[in-house]
Amino acid sequence: MVEVSVVLPSKDEEETIGICISKIRKAFGENGLEGEIIVADNSGDNTPTIARNLGAEVVTPDGKGYGYAYRYAFKYLKQKHGGYPKYIVIGDADDTYDFTEIPKLLEPLIKGEADFVIGSRFKGGMEKGAMPWLHRWIGNPVLTWFLNFFYKVGVSDAHSGFRAITGEALDRLELHSNGMEFASEMLMEAARRKLRIVEVPIRYYARRHGKSKLASFSDGWRHLKFMLVYTPKHLYIYPGFTLMLIGMILFLSALLRFSLGYSPGFHTSVAGSLLIIVGFQAVFFGFFSRMLAGEILPRFLTLEKCSSIGAIIFAAGFIWAFKIGYEWVGSGFKVLPPVVHSVACLTLMILGLQIFLSAFMLSIISEYKRRWTF
C-alpha cells in the first residue's frame, strides 16, 4: 500500500527530472517508505520519457499553470487510490530542493505534531546564487509578511515549494488557483481550516540547468492580488473605517472650529467630507465581498433598517440644505451661508443615498445567493 505520494510539476526539465527522481527513490529506500512518484508534465522535451523510464507515473494536465498541474495530479491521486494516500509531498522538478530531505518534512506528520509542513529555506540555508537578491530580501519577505498579517499562518517562507501534507488535511482544502499563487492559496486555506502548520529547515540550491519559470513582478503581483481578494477586511473594511475616522476628525474640526495645530477651514471640511464618503463606500464594498464569500453579516444590516437610516440621514441633510437656501433667498441673495455648513448638509445627503442604495445592493446579493443555493 502506498504511504507517500510525491508530486512533481514539470515543464521542460529533462536535465533535472532524473536527478530528482533518483533522490526521491533514495529517500524511500533509506527510510523504508512505501512511495510513488507522480509527475504532472506539460513538457515539449524528453522530460516525460525520462520520468517513465525511471519508474515514475506521468500524467498530462489538460490545462496550463503551476497550480493547475498540482490540482490535476491531486485529482488523479484521489481517483487512483479511492482517496488520498496518507502523506503527499510536493516539490519542484528543477533540483533546487534536495528530495533526500523528505523524511524531515514527514517527521512532524508521522508524529502527529502537524497537518501541513513547509520546508523553510530561510531557517535552513541557501546555496550562493540559489535565490535572486530581489526575491530573497524583498519579494519573499514582503509577501510572507502580508500572508502572516492577513491570515496568521506564522511561517518564515510562505513561498517555499517543498511541502508535505497529510491526505486527510489535503482533502479538506478547497484549491482553485491555476498559477503560482497556488502556493499562497494552500497556506490561506490551511489557516482557514485551522490546520496545524509546522516549518522545518531545508537546504535550497542554485538551479544548474534550464531557466526559471518565475516572472518576478507578475508572479509577485498575482500572489499579492490573490491575498487581497480573499481578505475584504484588510482590503476594504479596516481602511474604510480608518478613512472615515480621519475624515470625521477633519470635518468636525472645521465645523466646530477647534485647532489641529492650524486653523481648519473650507479646504479641511472638503477633505474631511471626501474621506468620509470614500471610507464609507469602502466599508460597504467589504460587506458586499463578505456576503459573496458566504459569510454572515451582523443582523442589524437588514434592508429595512439600513434603508430607513439612509432615508433619515438624507432627509436631515436635505432639510438643512433647504434651511440654508431659504435663509439665503430671504436675505435677497446677499448673505451667503457658511461654506462648511453647505459641505456638511451635502455630505449628509450623499451618505444617506449611499446607505439607502447599498442596503438594496446587500439585499440583491442575498437574494441571488439564496437562489444559487437552492
N, C-alpha and C positions, 0 to 999 in steps of 0.2 A: 504493500500500500504506500502511495506517495505521501511523504510527510512534508516535504518542502518543494514548492514550485518557484523557480527563478525566472522572472520575465525580463527579457531584454528587448527594447525597441531598437530597431536598426535601420539605417539608410546609408548604403554605400560604405560599409565598414569591413570590407574584405580583408584588410590588412590587420585588423584587431579582433575580429569576431572569434577567430580560433584561439587567440590568447585568452580571451575572457572565458570561453567555454572550458578550456583546459584548467583554468584556475578554479572555476566552479566545481568541476569534477574532482579536483584535488581536495577542495573543502568538504565535499560529500564523503570521499573515501577516508580522509584522515579523521573524520568525526562521526563516522557510522551513520550518516544521514541518508535516508531513502528519498531521493530527489529527482526532479526532472527539470529540463531547461526548455522554455518556450521563447522563441524568437519571433517577435512581431515585426515583419520585414516589408519594406517598400523600396527595395534597392533596384538599381539598374546595373549593378556589377555582380560579382560572384559570391556575395555575402550569403544568400540563402543556400547555395550549393555547398559551401564550406560548412555551414552550420549543420546541414542534414548529414553530411559525411562524418561529422563528429558526434552524431547521435542526438542532436537537438531536434525538437519539433519546430517546424516553421509554419507560421500562419501569415496570411497576407491580408492585412486590413483593407476593407473596401472604401476607405477614405484616407485623407492625409492628416498629419499632425501628430505631435508628440503625445498629447493627451489621448487622442483617438486610438493610437496604437496600443496604449495601455488598456483602455476601456474594451477594445476589441479582444485583446488577449485575456482579460479578466472574464469576459463573457464566454470565450472559448473554454477556459478552465472550468467554469461553473457547469457548462453543458457536458463537458467530457467526464467530470467526476460526479455529476449529480449534486454539486455543491462545491464550495471552495476547499482546497487542501488545508491542512492545519495551519501552515505558515506560508506566506508569499513574500518573496524577496524581489525587489526591483532595482535596476541599475542600468547605467548607460553602457553601450557596447563599444566604447572608444578606448577602453583600457586606462581610463583615468582613475577608476576605482579599483581597488585590489579585492577581488572576489574571494580570496583566501580568508578575508576578514568576515565572511558571512557568519561564522559562529559567534562573533562578538555581537552582531545585531540580533541573532536568535536567542542569545542567553537570557535577556530580560523577559522575552516572551515565554520561553520554556519554564523559567522560574515563576511565572505568573505575576511578575512585577510591572508589566506593561502590556498594552494592547497594540501599540504602534511605536516603532523605534526608528529614529533618524540618525544616520551616521554624520557626525559633525566634523567638518573639515577644519573649522576654526579651533575646536578643542583638541583635535589631533595634530595634524601637521600637513603642510603643503610643500611639495617639491618646488624649487625655484622655477618660475615661469608657468606654473600649473594654472594660475588664475590671473587674468589681466589686472593691472593696478586699479582700473576703474571699477571692476567687479568686486575686487577684494576689499577696497577701502571705502567705496561709496555705494555701488549698486546693491550688493548683498546685504551689508549692514543696514542701509536705509529701508529696503523692502522688508527685511526681517523685523526691524523696529516697528514698522507700520503693522505688520501681521501680529506681532505681540501686543501692540497697543490696542488694535481693533478687536482682536479675537482671543487674547490672553492665552496664547499657546505656549509661551515660555521656552522658546528654543533659541539657539545661537546661530543656527544655519538653516534657515527656512527653505532654502533652495537647493539643498543637497539632494542629489538624485539617487543616493544609495539608502534604501529604506527596507524595513521589514514590518509586516503586519500580520496579525492572526486572520485566518479565514473568516472567523465569526465577526471580527471587527470590520473587515472589508465589506462584508455582506450588509452592514448597517449604513455604509456611506452611500450617499446619492451623488454620483460623479457625472458631470455633463460636459465639461470643457474639452476642447479638442487640441488646443495649443499648449505652449509652455506654461501657461497659467495653471495647468493641471497640478503642478507641484504645490501651488498655494491652495488650490481647491481641496486637495487631500487634507491639508492641515486645518483649514477652515471647517471642513465637515467633521474632522476628528474632534475639534474643540466643541463644535455644536452638539455632537453626540456624546460629549463628555468622556472620550476615550482617554486612557492613561498614556501620555506621550513621554517617552524617555529618549535622551540622546546618549550616544556612545562615541568616543573619539575614534576617528579613522584617518588613514593617510590618503592624500589626494595627489595625483601625479600629472605631470605635463603630458599633453597629447602629442604623441610622436608620429602619428600618421594621419593624413587627411586633414580636412578643415572643420572647425567647429560649426555646428548648425545654429548657434546662438546669434541673435541680432541684438546687440546691447540695448539700444534705446527702444526699439519697437517691442521687444520681449519684456523689458522692464516696465514699459507703459502698460502692456497687457496685464501684467501681474497687479500693478497698482490700480488700474481701472477695474479689474475683477474684484479686488478687495473692497473698493469704494462702492461699487454697485450693490454689494451684498451687506453693506452696513449703513443703512439710511440714518441711523442715529448720529454717526460721525460725519456723514456727508451733508445731511440736511438739518436734523433736529438740534443738535448741540450748537453748530454755528448759527442757526437761525435764532435760537434763544439769546445767544451772545450778542448778535447784531441788534435784536430788539431791546435788550437791556442798555446797550451803549446808546442806541437811538433815543430811548426814553430819558436817559440822563441828560443828553444834549438838548433834547426838545424842552424838557421841564426847566432846565437852566435858563433857556431863552424866554420861556413863558413866565416863569416866576422870578426871573432876574436875580438868580444867585450866581456867584462867581465860580468859575472853573480855573482860576488863575488868570483869567481875562474876562472882559465884559461880553457875554454872549449876546448875539443879536439875530438879525434876519438870516444870515448865512448859516448860523448854528442851528436855527429852527428847521431850515430846509434840509440840512444834512441829517438831523435827527429824524425828521419825518421820513426821508427816503430809507434810512436804515431800519426804521420800524416796519415799514411796508415790505421791504425786501426780506427782512428777517422773518416776518410773519408768513410770507409765502413759502420760504424755505422750510419752515416747520410743517406746513401742510403738505408740501412735497414729501417730507419724511413720513407723514401719516399715510399718504397715498401708497408709497413704496412698501410700508409695513403691511398694509392691507393686501396688496398684491402678492406679498411673500407668505400670506396665510396667517399673519399674526392677528391677535385680537386686540382691538384698541380699547381705551378706557370707556366705560359705559356712558360717561357724560357726552361723548362725541356722537350724539344722535342727530339725525336730520332736523327734528323738531326743535331741540334745544339750541343747536348751533345756528340754524336759520333765524330763530327768534332773537338770539343775541345779536346776530348780524343786523337784523332789521332795526333793533333798538339803537345800536351804535350809529347806524346810518341816519336814523331819524334824529338822534341827538346832534349829529353834525349838520344835518340839513336845517334844523330849527335854528341852530347857532348861526349858520350862514344866512338864513332868512332875516334874522335879527340884525346882523351886521349890515346887510343890504338895505333893510328898512330904515335903519338909522342914517345910512349914507344918503338915501333918497330924501329922507326927512330934513337933512341939512342943506338940501338944494345942491347936492353933489359937491359940497365944499369941504366937508370934514371926512377925510379918509380914515377907515378903521385901522387899528394896529395890524401891521403885516403878520405878526406872529399869530394873532387871533385868526386871521384868514387861513394861514397854513394849518392851524390846529383843526378848524372845522372841516377843511378839505381832507385832512388826514383821517379824521373820524369817518367821513363818508366813504373814502376808499377802503378803509379797514372793514367797515360794515359790509360793503359789497363783496370784499374778498371772503369774509366769513360766510356770508349767505351763499355765494356761488360754490365755495369749497365744500360746504355742508352737502350740497346736492351732488358734488363730484364724489364725495365719500359714499353717499347713498347709491350712486350709479355703480361704483366699483363693487360695493357689497352685493348689489342685486345681480350683477353679471357673474360674480364668484359663486353665488348661490345657484345660478343656472348651470354653471360649469360643473358644480359638484353633483348636481342631480341630473 
